[in-house]
């Protein structure tokens, strides 16, 4: 893939799973492009293939057939170590259940991916402080997750996802555990991130979050039916 403005390219991607003696066709031949700096919401009924699509783009899973390219690299055939390193440096993840380390402070949680990427100590400290300020949590950087509200934990998780300055941010139901008011705050933060140049792909059932995106991709029965 050449760098022509597209950050994601899927071509005739299929993903099958064996469930007992049966074969489940999670994706049935998806072709899709996402441009750099876009903000895309993937919507559709449960079981339509949304999370499978996100896992393939996030290099967490591999397709049964077809090709997946992210940030100019073919990722569908990467070996495990190469895929792990690619994710660490190029993709940020935000999940429904924050997955923060309970024994670490907010600051330490944000700094952790940088340590894994061997970013120097001084830069880790500067960048973690800057990211927590960006998400409005400078005053809470010493607090552990149990001392933070759900919305604050999700803000820490978003800051952590941005720690290694990824080309792409993927989010799976990021407002699913939050009340309406707190969810609206996270939606506003995603809009700010995109306005500042972050490419975002979010899987969601939240109509407000989907409406905030620049583009909606509708899925049904393992296919993109409207992009």
N, C-alpha and C positions, 0 to 999 in steps of 0.2 A: 504493500500500500504506500502510495506517495502522500506527502503531507499537503493535501489540497483543501484543507479546511474541515475535513471529516475526522472526528476523533474515534468514532465507532463505525465499523462496517461488518455486518453479518450477511453471509451469502448462503441461501438454501440450508439453513441450520436446522438439524433435527436432533432431538434428544429423547432416547428411549430408556425406560427403566424396566428391569425385571421385578415383578411383584408376585412372588410364588411362581406358579406356572404360567402366569400371564405377562404380557408385555404392554407397558403403559407408554403411550406416545405423548410425552409432555410438550414437545415442540415438533411441529409437522412440516417444517420447511420455511423458516423465517428469513426474509431478506429485509435488511433495515440499515439506514444510515443515520448518524447523529452528528451534527456539526459542532465544532469547537464553540464554546461560550453559550451553547444552547441550554435550555432548561426544559426537560421532558418529563411528563408524568405518564407512567404506564398503568392503565386501568383495565378492569374487566372482572368477571366473577371469580370466586375462589376456584382454584384448580385449573385455570385457563392457561397457565404457563408463565405468569409474570415473574415469580421468584426464580424459576428455572432460567429464564432469560437473563435476569440480573446476575445470577451465579456464573453464567457463561461469560458475560461481559466482565465480571469481576475476577475472572481466571480462578474461580473456586472449583469449577466443574469444567468438563470437556464435552464437546458435542459428539454425538454418535456419527454424524456426518455433516459436511458443510464447513465453512471457514469463519473464523472470528478474528478481526483485527482491532487493536486498541492502540491509540497514540502512535500509529504508523508501524506497529509490530504485529505479526501473526502470532496469536497467543494460543490457538487451539491445539498446537502440537508441542507446546513447551513441556520440558521435563519438570518434575516437581520443584527442584531447587530453583530453577530459572523462573518458574511461575511465582514462587514465594517471593523472590527478590523483586520481580516485576511489580507485584501487588504492593509491596512495601514502599516502593519509590514512585509509583505512578497512579495508584488508586486509593481513595479514601472511602471508608465504609461507615455508614450510620444505620443502626438497627432499631427495631421497636423496643427491645430490652437492652438498654444502654451498654451492658457488658463492661462496666468499669471495674478496675481492680479494687476490691473493698478496702485493702490495707494501705492503699496509696492515696495521697492527697490529690485534689484536682490538678494541681501543678505537676505532680509526679505522673499522673495518668496521661497528661498531654505530652510530657517529655519522653515517655516510654518508647513510642515508635521511633523517635529520633535517636535514642540510644541504640536501638536495634539496627538502625541505618548507619551507625557509627558517626553521627554528627558530633562535633566537638562540644565539650561541656559548656563553654561560654555561649556558643550559638544556641544550644539547647535551652539554656536559661532565658536568653533574650527572646527567642522565638516562642517559647511556652508562655512567657509573660505577655507578649504581644497578642497571641491568639486568645488568651483568656480575657484580655482587655477588649478584643474585637467582639467577643460574644457576651460582653457585659458582666464578667465575673472576676475582675481584678481583686475585689474585696473578699472573694471566697476561695482563693487559690490554695490556702492551707487546709481547707475542709475536706474530709473524706466523704465518699458518696452517701453514706448513711446520714450525714449531716446536711445534705442538700435535698431540695425538693426535686420532684420528677422533672420539671422543666429545666432546673439548673443542671441536673445530671445529663440531660440530653444536650445542653449547651456545651458541657465538658466533652461529651462524646463527639460533638461536631468539631470542637477545637482539636481534639485528638486526631480525628479523621483528616484534618488539614495540616498535621504536624510536619509531614515530609513534602509539603507543597505539591500535592498530586495534580496531575492533569485532569483528573476526573473524580467527581464525588458521586457515589452510589448510595441510595437510601432505601431501606425496605421498611415500609410502614412507620416512618419516624415520629408520627404523631399518635400512633395507635394506643399508647399507654398514658396519654395525656388528656386532661380535661380541655374543654373548648377554648377557654381563655389562654391557657398555657400553649395549646396547640397553635393558636393564632400567633403567639410570640415566635414560635419555631418557624412558622410559615414566613413571617416577616424576615427572620434571619436568613432563610434560604433565598428569599428575593434579594436581600442585600448581598449575599455571597455571589449570586449570579450577576448582579449589576456590577460587581467588582471583578468579574471575569472568570468565575469558576463554572465549569461545565457540570451540570447536575442531571442525573437520571434517578427518578424516584418512583417506586412502586407503592401504590396507595389505594385504599378504599375511601379516603377522606376527600369529599367533594371540594371542600375549601382549598385544600392543598393542591389538588389536581387543577382547579380553576386558576390558581396562582402561577402555574407553569406556562411557559410560552407555547408549548405544544403538547397535545395529548396523543398517546398511542393506545388504541383500543385492541384488546386481545380477546379471543374466544376459541376454545377447543384447540389450543396450541398454535394458533395462527394469529398474525396481525391482520385485523379486519379493517382498520382505519388508522392511517398514520398522517 
